[in-house]
């Protein structure tokens, strides 16, 4: 199932899917990010999937100012939320940085 979702996201988004990508019901993934890691929303917005303009995806950058952990997520219309990237030492990355569209 994860391989299918990863392949779907690779097609939907024109950026690489990391091997560490995790997907699941939005409520469960949110609990991991906001609960376990205490990350808060830094930036979020809807985008049209580059490979399928009929599909809207809600992207969010999360970070914990105290610990420095961060996550980059997307929610599909079917309620599946995926963590596309995550790490430590948050350096101010925003959605456009992950999409490769620097202003």
C-alpha positions, -999 to +999 in steps of 0.1 A: +000+000+000+028+025+009+045+017-024+013+025-043+009+058-024+045+067-029+042+061-066+010+081-067+027+111-050+057+108-073+033+112-102+013+140-085+043+160-075+073+168-096+097+163-067+114+132-054+096+110-029+119+101+000+124+065+011+113+076+046+079+089+034+050+078+057+013+080+048-018+074+068-051+088+079-046+126+085-057+124+121-030+098+129-002+116+111-013+149+127-011+132+161+025+121+154+036+156+142+017+178+167+015+154+196+047+134+197+070+160+182+051+191+193+055+208+159+033+237+149+022+249+115+046+273+099+030+276+065+003+259+046-016+262+013-035+244-014-017+236-046-027+219-078-007+187-084+016+195-113+010+163-131-028+163-124-042+199-122-077+185-112-062+173-079-057+198-051-033+189-023-030+208+011+007+212+019+021+222+053+055+229+068+056+222+105+084+229+131+092+229+168+111+261+177+125+245+209+138+212+195+143+222+159+125+193+144+104+199+112+081+181+088+067+187+053+033+171+047+006+169+022-031+159+025-050+145-005-087+149-010-093+114+003-079+123+037-046+105+034-017+126+048+019+119+039+051+131+054+073+140+024+103+151+044+114+157+080+145+165+099+162+184+127+177+219+129+149+237+111+164+264+089+134+284+079+124+262+049+090+271+034+068+253+009+084+268-022+118+256-009+105+220-010+089+224-044+120+241-058+101+273-066+122+299-048+107+334-050 
